[in-house]
Amino acid sequence: MTKNILEKLRIPCNMANKIKFAKDITRQNKNINFALGIKIKIGFIHEICGPSNFIMAMMIAANASSLIIWIHKGSKIPFPDGINSWLSPNRIILVKVKNTHELLWSIEESLRIGLDFLIIGDAETIRNFTSIRRLQLIINKYHVASKQSLPTVLILTKQSCQLMGIESRWYCSPIRDPYISEKKRSIVSGK
């Protein structure tokens, strides 16, 4: 069964040895520490919104020990040369979808595999509570019941944090440099 899954995902043999299958995992670490004193719980759905949501997702992915499934419908994807300083590009499986419905379906199917993945879904917005509830039910059915593997789902949204039924919401935006004055800022921007 698991050999067929690896063949479908086209995972190279050297990476297949690093995958943690549900029967091999013990729940030792229940958090992903991604910044000093800041962590997220594994086995839950988290929302990251704002203009810097991509950077926060990269910080979490760099500190996750599992493979990463990055599901996106736009053109904002992790470029291998750009993320090389964060993590190995070999750990990321990219999935391109056409719309939000396909994105949610891809997240559901990734959860049903039964492996310990970090799943990142990059969507503009997810409008209904039902789709998030379905993801929670799949995690409960395939993972919590076996008490073995716990995948973590990060949903990146462009809008304000409005998803219902998730574990945590994070808003990320860049900070202004306090040492650059407004005058210098206007010269740099050309205004």
LINRAVEN-V166423 format. One record per residue. N is the residue number from 1. RES is the residue in one letter. SS is DSSP state (alpha for helix, beta for strand, coil for the rest). BURIAL is I if it has 24 or more other C-alpha atoms within 12 Angstrom, else O. D_CENTER is the distance of its C-alpha to the mean C-alpha in Angstrom with 2 decimals. Layout:
N,RES,SS,BURIAL,D_CENTER ; N,RES,SS,BURIAL,D_CENTER
//
This chain:
1,M,coil,O,25.20 ; 2,T,alpha,O,22.47 ; 3,K,alpha,O,24.27 ; 4,N,alpha,O,24.08 ; 5,I,alpha,O,20.31 ; 6,L,alpha,O,20.04 ; 7,E,alpha,O,22.57 ; 8,K,alpha,O,20.83 ; 9,L,alpha,O,17.58 ; 10,R,coil,O,19.98 ; 11,I,coil,I,18.65 ; 12,P,coil,O,21.34 ; 13,C,alpha,O,23.55 ; 14,N,alpha,O,22.85 ; 15,M,alpha,O,19.09 ; 16,A,alpha,O,20.04 ; 17,N,coil,O,21.71 ; 18,K,coil,O,18.60 ; 19,I,coil,I,16.73 ; 20,K,coil,I,17.23 ; 21,F,beta,I,18.76 ; 22,A,alpha,I,19.22 ; 23,K,alpha,O,22.84 ; 24,D,alpha,O,22.30 ; 25,I,coil,O,19.89 ; 26,T,coil,O,21.30 ; 27,R,coil,O,19.52 ; 28,Q,coil,O,20.49 ; 29,N,coil,O,17.61 ; 30,K,coil,O,16.10 ; 31,N,beta,O,14.03 ; 32,I,beta,I,11.77 ; 33,N,beta,O,14.04 ; 34,F,beta,O,12.64 ; 35,A,beta,O,15.80 ; 36,L,coil,O,19.35 ; 37,G,coil,O,19.64 ; 38,I,beta,O,16.27 ; 39,K,beta,O,13.89 ; 40,I,beta,I,11.53 ; 41,K,beta,I,12.56 ; 42,I,coil,I,11.13 ; 43,G,coil,I,11.81 ; 44,F,coil,I,10.99 ; 45,I,beta,I,9.19 ; 46,H,beta,I,8.51 ; 47,E,beta,I,9.21 ; 48,I,beta,I,9.26 ; 49,C,beta,I,12.23 ; 50,G,coil,I,14.89 ; 51,P,coil,O,15.84 ; 52,S,coil,O,13.86 ; 53,N,alpha,I,10.37 ; 54,F,alpha,I,9.49 ; 55,I,alpha,I,11.21 ; 56,M,alpha,I,9.61 ; 57,A,alpha,I,6.04 ; 58,M,alpha,I,8.36 ; 59,M,alpha,I,10.20 ; 60,I,alpha,I,7.78 ; 61,A,alpha,I,6.96 ; 62,A,alpha,I,10.74 ; 63,N,alpha,I,11.63 ; 64,A,coil,I,9.89 ; 65,S,coil,I,12.65 ; 66,S,coil,I,11.17 ; 67,L,coil,I,10.38 ; 68,I,beta,I,7.12 ; 69,I,beta,I,7.21 ; 70,W,beta,I,6.48 ; 71,I,beta,I,8.42 ; 72,H,beta,I,10.46 ; 73,K,coil,I,13.95 ; 74,G,coil,O,15.15 ; 75,S,coil,O,16.17 ; 76,K,coil,O,13.60 ; 77,I,coil,I,11.95 ; 78,P,coil,I,11.68 ; 79,F,coil,O,15.39 ; 80,P,alpha,O,16.39 ; 81,D,alpha,O,19.10 ; 82,G,alpha,O,17.14 ; 83,I,alpha,O,14.39 ; 84,N,coil,O,17.06 ; 85,S,coil,O,17.81 ; 86,W,coil,I,14.30 ; 87,L,coil,I,13.71 ; 88,S,coil,I,15.30 ; 89,P,alpha,I,14.38 ; 90,N,alpha,I,15.54 ; 91,R,alpha,I,12.46 ; 92,I,beta,I,10.40 ; 93,I,beta,I,11.28 ; 94,L,beta,I,11.35 ; 95,V,beta,I,12.24 ; 96,K,beta,I,14.21 ; 97,V,coil,O,15.36 ; 98,K,coil,O,18.27 ; 99,N,coil,O,17.50 ; 100,T,alpha,I,15.47 ; 101,H,alpha,O,17.27 ; 102,E,alpha,O,16.18 ; 103,L,alpha,I,12.50 ; 104,L,alpha,I,12.89 ; 105,W,alpha,O,15.07 ; 106,S,alpha,I,12.71 ; 107,I,alpha,I,10.09 ; 108,E,alpha,I,13.32 ; 109,E,alpha,I,14.65 ; 110,S,alpha,I,11.75 ; 111,L,alpha,I,12.25 ; 112,R,alpha,I,15.97 ; 113,I,coil,I,16.07 ; 114,G,coil,I,16.28 ; 115,L,beta,I,14.41 ; 116,D,coil,I,12.31 ; 117,F,coil,I,8.96 ; 118,L,beta,I,5.42 ; 119,I,beta,I,4.27 ; 120,I,beta,I,2.52 ; 121,G,beta,I,6.01 ; 122,D,beta,I,8.13 ; 123,A,coil,I,11.31 ; 124,E,coil,I,14.37 ; 125,T,coil,I,14.98 ; 126,I,coil,I,15.08 ; 127,R,coil,O,18.64 ; 128,N,coil,O,19.45 ; 129,F,alpha,O,18.92 ; 130,T,alpha,O,19.74 ; 131,S,alpha,I,16.54 ; 132,I,alpha,I,14.48 ; 133,R,alpha,O,17.35 ; 134,R,alpha,O,17.20 ; 135,L,alpha,I,13.65 ; 136,Q,alpha,I,15.05 ; 137,L,alpha,O,18.13 ; 138,I,alpha,I,16.51 ; 139,I,alpha,I,14.78 ; 140,N,alpha,I,18.27 ; 141,K,alpha,O,20.17 ; 142,Y,alpha,I,18.57 ; 143,H,alpha,I,17.23 ; 144,V,alpha,I,18.90 ; 145,A,coil,O,22.23 ; 146,S,coil,O,22.23 ; 147,K,coil,I,21.03 ; 148,Q,coil,I,19.60 ; 149,S,coil,I,16.00 ; 150,L,coil,I,13.27 ; 151,P,coil,I,9.79 ; 152,T,beta,I,7.14 ; 153,V,beta,I,5.35 ; 154,L,beta,I,3.80 ; 155,I,beta,I,6.35 ; 156,L,beta,I,7.73 ; 157,T,beta,I,11.46 ; 158,K,coil,I,14.55 ; 159,Q,coil,I,16.94 ; 160,S,coil,O,17.65 ; 161,C,coil,I,15.68 ; 162,Q,coil,I,17.45 ; 163,L,coil,I,15.42 ; 164,M,coil,O,17.50 ; 165,G,coil,O,16.81 ; 166,I,coil,I,13.60 ; 167,E,coil,O,13.70 ; 168,S,beta,I,13.15 ; 169,R,beta,I,13.16 ; 170,W,beta,I,12.77 ; 171,Y,beta,I,14.79 ; 172,C,coil,I,14.67 ; 173,S,coil,O,17.61 ; 174,P,coil,O,19.65 ; 175,I,coil,O,22.80 ; 176,R,coil,O,26.23 ; 177,D,coil,O,28.20 ; 178,P,coil,O,31.16 ; 179,Y,coil,O,33.37 ; 180,I,coil,O,33.44 ; 181,S,coil,O,36.01 ; 182,E,alpha,O,35.91 ; 183,K,alpha,O,38.68 ; 184,K,alpha,O,36.79 ; 185,R,alpha,O,33.68 ; 186,S,alpha,O,35.87 ; 187,I,alpha,O,37.43 ; 188,V,alpha,O,34.12 ; 189,S,alpha,O,32.87 ; 190,G,coil,O,36.32 ; 191,K,coil,O,37.30
//
